Amino acid sequence: MPAGTNFQALVLVGNGNGKAAWYSTGSQRTKTVAGLPNEPYDFSRVPGGWSAGLLLAGWTCPPHCWNGQYFIADGSTRAMKIGVGLRVSAADHPGAVWLLSYARTITDMAGASAYVQLFSTTGSALGPRYRLPAGYQLDRGVGRYLLLNPINSSPYVSVLWDPRSNRVVGRFADVIAAGPGQIAWSPDCRGCRVRLLNVLTGTSVTTPIAGGQPNGLTGSFTDDGALLAVRMIDQQLAVYDTSSAELTVIPGTALNNNYWQDFSWLNGSHTLVVAAGPGRGDATGPDQIAYWQPGDSRLRIATATDQREIGVFQGPAP
């Protein structure tokens, strides 16, 4: 990795139970984000920044269904409160997010209907509140529709739902990633390839990415939906260009199961950041971080010198 490479990433300071902060890999310093209660947080990527909600490990409903939900713009040192609910999800464009909540009488979400409402990232309501079909929660906004995931379902089938007409317009088994206007999924059949639907144009294409194994793939779209990063069945990372239909396999990224590997797009950019290290068995070696950009033929790698550099990528990564 070239000397002086600097990433800014969102981390928790205070042993994971303190405040959010922007960490600079160049200066190895943090800038605290104001406006968040002093709690452990779970960060999720939304266009233009990150949502922050109380970490839901071991949670029940109530009380976790009615926590404060926040938005942190990229590089901002102040969080904006969106509202009270279970989580904030990405909308199809920057400047807006969806807030998911339940009625206060709900104690079991499996058969209950959640509510969603579009908010600005400064906390102002932008539209009416919609009631989701019972037993579903919101993944994210995709075009003018909402991608919903079942709470309990076998087989696991997501639905594309039109909130204005209260109508299901599509069903997808084994969704591996969703973007502002696209859904990528892998049909469960021998020799199948990953398919990609553009909901804005209604066109569906078959990609060169091998599919056919449920839960065998993970992926992540850039904020603008131009690129899709995928960990393929053979464990290699690859990037699919949704405009040119070109697939670029990144060499040196196929690790065995004794090593962990996480990846994510850096703050709305076309820079793919990868973190990896030994996890179990007799695996040895340092934790490493790396990045890749369109046109690169290889990863640019550095040894991690601070655990904050690694921890950030283990949270928001797919």
N, C-alpha and C positions, 0 to 999 in steps of 0.2 A: 504494500500500500504506500503511495507516495507520502513523503514526509509532509506534515502540516495538514493532512486530511482531517476535516472537522465535521462531525455530525452533531446535531442537536436532537436529543431524544427525551421523551417524558419518562420520569422515574419517580419512585417513592423514596423519600429520605426519612430516616428515623427508624431503621430496622423494619421497613415495610408497614409500619403502623403509624406513620406520621403524615407529613405533608407532601404534596406533589411538587416536583421541581423540574426545570429544564436542565439537563446535564449536557455539557459540552465535552466531547472526546478530545478536543484540542487543548483546552485549558484545564480539563479534569475538575471543573468547578460546576456548582449548581446555582440556579436562580429560582428561589421558591415561588410557587404559584399561590397567590392570595385568593381568598374567597371560598375555600373548601373547609368543611369541618375536619377536625383532627381524627380521621378514621382511615382504615385500610381501603383502598379504592381499586376498582377494576376498570381499566381503560379499554375503549373500543374505538377503532378508526371510523370517522365520519368525514365527508368532504370538508376540507378547510381546517380540520383540527381533530380533537379527541373528545368523546363523551366520557364522563367520570361518574360512576355510581358505586355505592357501597359494595365491597367484595361479598359475593353471595355464597361462599363456602359454607355448607351446612345450614342454609337458610330455610326458613319456613314462611308461609304467608297466612296471617300477619306475623311479624310487623314489616318484613322486607318489601312487601308490595308497595309501600308508601314512603319510600326514602326520597330524599332530595336528589335530583338528577342535574348534572352540570355539563357545561361545554367549555373546553379550553382551546382557543384558537391557536394555530401553529405559531410558536414563539411568544405567545402572550403570557404575561405573568399574573393575570387575573382570570379566575373562572367565573362564568356567568351561570346563574341558576336558571334552568329551563322550567322546572316544575317538580311536582311530587308524583312518583310512580315507580314502576319496577325497573325500567331501563329506557335509554335513549338509543334510537337506531338511525342509520344513515337515510337521508332522503336522496332524491335523484340529482340534486344540485347543491352547490355550496350555499351557506347562509340559512339553511333550514334543516331541521331534524324532526323525527317522529318520536313522540313520547307515548309509551305504553303504560297503562295503569289498569287496576281492577277496582270494582266497587268495594267499599270497606266491609261489606258483609261477607266477602268471599274468604273462605279458609282452605279450599281445595281447588287448585287451578285446573286440574285434569279435565273436568267437565264444564268449566266456567267460560264465560265470554269476556275477553279483555277489551279495553277501549284504546284507540289510538287517535292522536291529534297532531297535526303539523304545527310546529313552532319555529319561530326565527331563532337563530343562535344567540340572540340577546334576551330570549325569554318571552316573546310576544306571540300569542296565538295567531296563526295564519289561516285557519280554516275550521270547519266543524269537527266535532268528535264523532268517530265511527266505531261501531261495535263489531268486533271480529267474530267469525264463526266459532262456536264453542270448541274448546280443546286445541286451539291454535295460538301461537305467539308470533310476533312480527320478527322477521329476519332483517329486512330493509326495504326501502322504496326502490322500485325498478321501473323507470319511466313513470307513467301515470298510474301504475299498479303497485301492489304490495306483495312481496314474497312472504308467505306464511309457512312456518314449520309446525308439525304436529307435536304436542307435548308427549303423548303416548301413542305410538303407532308401529305396527309391524305388518307389512313392510313399511319403511320410512318413506313417505311420499309428501313432498312440499307442494303447495298450491300457489298459483299466481291469481291474485284476487283484486277485483275492481271495487274499491270502497264506495264509489258513487252509485253504482248499480247493484251493489251487494251480490256480485256474481263471480263465480270461479271461471277464469278464462284459460287456465292451463294447469297441468299436473306434471311434476318432475320427480322421478326417483333418483336418489343419490346425487343431489346437487353438490358440486365441489366448490363453487364460488358464484357470487352474484355481484354485479357492478351497477353503475347508475342507469344503464340501459340494457344490460345483458345478463343472461343466466347460462352457466356452464354446468353440464351434468353428464353422467356416464351411464348409459344403458347397461344393464346386467346381462350380457350375452357374450359368448365366445367370439373373439375377433372384433368386437365393437370398438368404436372410437368415441372420444369425447365430442359431444355436440354443443353448439353454442347458438342460443336464440337471441336475436336483437329485437327487443319488444318495441323499439321505436319505429322500425321498418317492417317488422313481422317476418324477417328472413331468418332462416335456420341453416347453419352450415355444419359440416362434419370436419373436425380438426384432425391433424396427424397424430394426436396424442392417444396412445393405447388406453382403452378403458376396460369395461367388462368385469370389474371386481369391486363389489360394494365396499365403501369405506377404504378403498385402497389408494385413493388420490386425495390430495389437498391442494387448494389453490387460493389465489388472491389477485383481484383486479387493482390496477392503479385507480386513483380518485377519478380520473377522466375516462376510465374504461378502455383506454387505448391498448393496454398490455395486460396479459394474464400470466402470472407466474404459477407454475404447477410443480409439485413434487410427484414424479411419475411412479408407476408401479415398480420400476427397477431402482427407485430411490434417487435418481438423478433429478436435478432441478432444470426446468426448461421455461422459456418465455415465448408465449404465442402473441403475435402482433395481430390485433383484430381487424386492422385495415388491409394489410398486405397478405394475411394468412400464412406468414412465415413463422416457422417454429425454430427457435435457437436453443439447442441443448448446451448447458453450461458444464464444461468438463471439470472433473475433480470434485463433484458434489455428491457422488453416490457413496454413502457411508453405510457400514453394517450396523446391526441393531445395538451394538455396544456403545455407539456414539449417538448423542442427541444432536439435532439440527433444527433450527427455527429460521424462518425468513419472513420479511415484510417489506413493503414499499416505504421509503423514507418520506414522511410528511408531505404527501401530495405530489411527489416527484416521480421521475422514471428511474430512480436509483433503487435497485434491489439490494437490501442489506441482509446478510446471512450470518448467523452465529452458530457455532458448533463446538463440541468438546466431548471428552470421555464421560460415559454415564454409568456403565456397569461392566461386570465381567472383568477381564484382564486388560481392558482398554487403557491406554496411557497417552500422555501428551497434554499440551496446554489448551485452554479455552481460546478460541480464535473468533475474530470478526472479519468480515469481508464485504466487498460490495461489487456490483456489476451494473453497467449501464449499456444501453443499446449501442451496438458497434464493437463492444469489447469481445475479445476471443477467450477471455479467461477471467477468473476472479482476481481481485486485488485484496490480499490477505494481510492481517496483522495479528500479533498475539495480544490478547486482552491483558491490560495492566491494572484494571479496576473492575470489580464485580458489577458496578453499575452499568458498565458497557455491555455486559452480558445480560443482566437481569431485565433490561428494558425490552429486549427482543424475545424473551421467554414469555412475556405477558401478552402483547398485542398480536403476536404471530398466529397464523392459522393453526 
